[in-house]
Every structure is written in C-alpha cells, then in structure tokens.
Amino acid sequence: MKNRFDKDAVTWDDLPRRVNLAKAVVKNIIPYLKGDEKVLEFGCGTGLVGINTAPYVKELTGIDTSAKMVEKFNQKAQKLNINAKAMVKDIFEISEKYDIVISSMTMHHIKDISLLSDKLSEITNEAFLADLVKEDGTFHTRGNEDVAHFGFSSEELNKYFGSWDIDYKIIHTITKHRDFPVFLLHIKK
Ligand SMILES: C[S@@+](CC[C@H](N)C(=O)[O-])C[C@H]1O[C@@H](n2cnc3c(N)ncnc32)[C@H](O)[C@@H]1O
C-alpha cells in the first residue's frame, strides 16, 4: 500500500486541530520529565509532539514509517535548532533501550497492540501514549483503509497493557463533525 502519510507530510502542520492536540499532549507529558532522559517517539510525524518535547529532555529520537514525515521532522528540527533527530523505522524494528517512549495518534494504526505492549516492555520502563477514545469509525473522513482501531476503550487498554502500572486520563477533545476525546495513557513498570 502506498504510504498515505508521505502525501500528507507537506501540509500536515497546517491544520490547527493537529497542532492543538499536540500541544495538549506535550503539556501533559512535561511535568513528568526531569531533563536527563533519552526519549523515543514512534509515529513522530512532522514532530508536532517530539520537537516540542525535545527541549525538556536530554535526547529525542523520532521514528516513523513515512520517509516524507521524517524528512519534514528533520527539516523543522534543524531550522528551529532543536536537538532532535528522526529516522525511517517501524516501532517493531527498534531494539535499543530508552528511558521514555512517547507517541500520539499512532497506536490506532498498529494492528496488534499486545505485541506493541511487549515491544515497549523490551525497550523501556515508561511510556506516554495518546490516542482517540473509542469512536464510531467516522474520525478519518478520508477513509479507514490504514486504520486498525476505531480508538480504544479504557477496558481494552487495561487488557493490552495489563502487565504495566497504568494511569489513564482524557487530555483533549478534537472537534470535527462531532467531538472526539483523546486520552493519554501513562504506563510504567
Ligand atoms: C496520525 S499520524 C500522527 C503523527 C504525529 N504523531 C502527530 O501527532 O502529528 C500517525 C503516524 O504514525 C506513523 N506510523 C504508523 N505506523 C507506524 C509504525 N508501526 N511505526 C512507526 N510509525 C508508524 C505514520 O507514518 C504517521 O506518520
């Protein structure tokens, strides 16, 4: 399948609702950061979350399966003189260890969340995962062909991340033709 995110990368940051969601995610993660962490962001996109988190940590690496998203991330980081770097990789290819893993709006594109939980267990002791609360399948107005989950219920998340300590809260609402709440899941070993 052609990577739809390659096509979207150029204009990704033009939608204020994306920028506002990312701001909410960053605002809710910052209080937990000490400044000395090595952080991985998977599904980093253009860096709306990662580039704005990087000043609060020691090192931030973004990964994304879309080369165009990665290109945009690196251009922005360089222009803003922010110490963050992105590379083209799938989260399941990562074996290096990180103090913290973060991600926003990417989990719903990943089929097997139990496998994701296992992968995160292998590479970190702490993660922040933001995504849509269970929705009716109408969030992606251009179609659901690369959407693996219509958001997540807190019960599902408890099941997938059962081996972690879990803190779940609603941090934002995206308003389109209706309201779509967004959760932040903070998981720790
Ligand atoms: C909806 S976008 C979110 C981008 C960014 N986090 C933001 O909030 O603006 C989802 C991103 O996840 C990436 N992605 C999807 N599956 C992935 C995987 N298995 N590993 C790494 N990145 C992935 C896509 O290429 C896309 O850029």
The ligand as a MOL file (V3000), in Angstrom:
LIG
                    3D

  0  0  0     0  0            999 V3000
M  V30 BEGIN CTAB
M  V30 COUNTS 27 29 0 0 0
M  V30 BEGIN ATOM
M  V30 1 C -1.8130 10.1340 12.5830 0
M  V30 2 S -0.0830 10.2850 12.3030 0 CHG=1
M  V30 3 C 0.4380 11.1300 13.7850 0
M  V30 4 C 1.7190 11.8990 13.6000 0
M  V30 5 C 2.1830 12.6920 14.8160 0
M  V30 6 N 2.3820 11.8370 15.9800 0
M  V30 7 C 1.2200 13.8080 15.1420 0
M  V30 8 O 0.5240 13.7000 16.1580 0
M  V30 9 O 1.1290 14.7630 14.3690 0 CHG=-1
M  V30 10 C 0.4990 8.6300 12.5650 0
M  V30 11 C 1.9550 8.4440 12.1600 0
M  V30 12 O 2.3880 7.1510 12.5820 0
M  V30 13 C 3.2170 6.5930 11.5610 0
M  V30 14 N 3.2040 5.1230 11.7980 0
M  V30 15 C 2.1790 4.2620 11.5740 0
M  V30 16 N 2.5140 3.0070 11.9440 0
M  V30 17 C 3.8000 3.0850 12.4210 0
M  V30 18 C 4.7040 2.1120 12.9500 0
M  V30 19 N 4.3750 0.8210 13.0560 0
M  V30 20 N 5.9330 2.5360 13.3730 0
M  V30 21 C 6.2960 3.8420 13.2430 0
M  V30 22 N 5.4680 4.7940 12.7360 0
M  V30 23 C 4.2420 4.4200 12.3240 0
M  V30 24 C 2.6180 7.0960 10.2690 0
M  V30 25 O 3.5300 7.0740 9.2030 0
M  V30 26 C 2.1940 8.5250 10.6600 0
M  V30 27 O 3.1930 9.4790 10.3890 0
M  V30 END ATOM
M  V30 BEGIN BOND
M  V30 1 1 1 2
M  V30 2 1 2 3
M  V30 3 1 2 10
M  V30 4 1 3 4
M  V30 5 1 4 5
M  V30 6 1 5 6
M  V30 7 1 5 7
M  V30 8 2 7 8
M  V30 9 1 7 9
M  V30 10 1 10 11
M  V30 11 1 11 12
M  V30 12 1 11 26
M  V30 13 1 12 13
M  V30 14 1 13 14
M  V30 15 1 13 24
M  V30 16 1 14 15
M  V30 17 1 14 23
M  V30 18 2 15 16
M  V30 19 1 16 17
M  V30 20 1 17 18
M  V30 21 2 17 23
M  V30 22 1 18 19
M  V30 23 2 18 20
M  V30 24 1 20 21
M  V30 25 2 21 22
M  V30 26 1 22 23
M  V30 27 1 24 25
M  V30 28 1 24 26
M  V30 29 1 26 27
M  V30 END BOND
M  V30 END CTAB
M  END
